[in-house]
Amino acid sequence: MELLWHIISFVLIWTFLGTNASVFTFQNNCQDTIWPGTLSGSGKPLLNNGGFQLGPAESTTIDAPKGWSGRFWARSGCTFDQSGKGNCTTGDCGNVLQCNGAGGAPPVSLAEFTLDSPQDFYDVSLVDGYNMPISVVPSGGSGNCSEVKCVSDLNKECPQDLVVAGGNGATVACKSACLAFNEPQYCCSGEYNNPQVCKPSNYSQVFKKACPTSYSYPYDDATSTFTCSGANYLITFC
């Protein structure tokens, strides 16, 4: 009987370790309420129904299964009714609180993850633009495990051609050049779909100068992709 119990315990522990890879902690350091969104990669389970509310100084945790991939972002200026319908000034995902498989409308600052492949790959991406400061800090892992962040207020430095203005005229987000102009040399598409041809633009260099460890354009891999193994991750907004 004792041997059977040890076998059952081992199986339970192995099952737990095999199904849970990382814990994501979300921290809101902004002065206002935000509404983080979650989007999973193809075939991966949706985390926290795709979105939730986080008040100033609040935090929450989400367990991610082994092999999970996807992205996180924060929506701002949202209003939702009791049924969860509404809209957001930035990062909206279909006029609902729980994004349920929809991505955030750019421009948004993204935290992107691919877990256990065989190590974790993660980055902060401004390829689709920027709406607020964001950082990723691994803990308890092995390997490089660097902090990745874009904590500069790019809305204050945004080139005029890329500005997204709110109802009061203030800059609420900053587009990428690809989003603003939809031209191959900025999007690394068509004849520019090659890292040897698609180079940083004057616009992406503004992003890179402000946030050196963040993706500033599609082929910015060398200085913008980071790895860690067996870590949990703190994702902080503002």
Long-range contacts (C-beta under 8 A, 24 or more apart in sequence): 18-66, 19-65, 19-66, 20-63, 20-64, 20-65, 20-66, 21-64, 21-65, 21-66, 21-67, 21-68, 21-115, 21-116, 22-63, 22-64, 22-68, 22-113, 22-115, 22-120, 22-231, 22-232, 22-233, 23-61, 23-62, 23-63, 23-64, 23-232, 23-233, 24-61, 24-62, 24-63, 24-64, 24-72, 24-232, 24-233, 24-235, 25-59, 25-60, 25-61, 25-232, 25-233, 25-234, 25-235, 26-54, 26-59, 26-60, 26-61, 26-62, 26-72, 26-235, 26-236, 26-237, 27-58, 27-59, 27-234, 27-235, 27-236, 27-237, 28-54, 28-55, 28-56, 28-57, 28-58, 28-59, 28-74, 28-236, 28-237, 28-238, 29-57, 29-236, 29-237, 29-238, 30-56, 30-74, 30-76, 30-132, 30-237, 30-238, 31-56, 31-238, 32-56, 32-76, 33-78, 34-74, 34-75, 34-76, 34-132, 34-237, 35-74, 35-75, 35-76, 35-78, 35-88, 35-91, 35-97, 36-72, 36-73, 36-74, 36-75, 36-237, 37-72, 37-73, 37-74, 37-75, 37-91, 37-93, 37-99, 37-103, 37-104, 38-62, 38-70, 38-71, 38-72, 38-99, 39-70, 39-71, 39-72, 39-99, 39-101, 39-102, 39-103, 39-104, 40-68, 40-69, 40-70, 40-101, 41-68, 41-69, 41-70, 41-114, 44-68, 44-69, 44-70, 46-100, 46-101, 48-98, 49-98, 49-99, 49-100, 50-93, 50-98, 50-99, 50-100, 50-101, 50-102, 51-75, 51-93, 51-96, 51-97, 51-98, 51-99, 51-100, 52-97, 52-98, 53-78, 53-97, 54-237, 64-113, 64-115, 66-115, 66-116, 67-115, 67-116, 67-117, 68-113, 68-115, 69-113, 69-114, 69-115, 69-117, 70-112, 70-113, 71-103, 71-110, 71-111, 71-112, 71-113, 71-125, 72-110, 72-111, 72-113, 72-235, 73-104, 73-108, 73-109, 73-110, 73-111, 73-131, 73-134, 74-108, 74-109, 74-131, 74-132, 74-134, 74-237, 75-104, 75-108, 76-131, 76-132, 76-172, 77-166, 77-172, 89-166, 89-167, 89-172, 90-131, 90-132, 90-164, 90-172, 90-173, 91-131, 106-175, 106-176, 106-179, 107-131, 107-164, 107-173, 107-174, 107-175, 107-176, 107-179, 108-173, 109-133, 109-134, 109-150, 110-134, 111-136, 111-235, 113-233, 118-229, 119-143, 119-227, 119-228, 119-229, 120-227, 120-228, 120-229, 120-231, 121-225, 121-226, 121-227, 122-148, 122-225, 122-226, 122-227, 122-228, 122-233, 123-148, 123-214, 123-215, 123-224, 123-225, 123-226, 124-148, 124-149, 124-150, 124-211, 124-213, 124-214, 124-215, 124-224, 125-214, 125-215, 125-224, 126-150, 126-154, 126-176, 126-207, 126-211, 126-214, 126-215, 126-216, 127-176, 127-178, 127-215, 127-216, 127-217, 127-218, 127-220, 128-176, 128-178, 128-179, 129-162, 129-164, 129-173, 129-174, 129-175, 129-176, 129-179, 130-154, 130-155, 130-158, 130-173, 130-174, 130-207, 131-155, 131-172, 131-173, 131-174, 132-237, 132-238, 133-237, 133-238, 134-235, 134-236, 134-237, 135-234, 135-235, 135-236, 136-233, 136-234, 136-235, 137-233, 137-234, 137-236, 138-228, 138-231, 138-232, 138-233, 138-234, 139-231, 139-232, 139-233, 139-234, 140-230, 140-231, 140-232, 141-228, 141-229, 141-230, 141-231, 141-232, 142-228, 142-229, 142-230, 142-231, 143-227, 143-228, 143-229, 144-226, 144-227, 144-228, 145-226, 145-227, 145-228, 145-231, 146-213, 146-226, 148-213, 148-214, 148-226, 149-211, 149-213, 149-214, 150-210, 150-211, 150-213, 150-214, 151-211, 152-210, 152-211, 154-206, 154-207, 154-210, 154-211, 157-206, 157-210, 158-206, 159-203, 159-206, 161-203, 162-203, 176-203, 176-204, 176-207, 176-217, 177-201, 177-203, 177-204, 177-217, 178-217, 178-218, 186-217, 187-218, 188-217, 188-218, 188-219, 195-219, 195-221
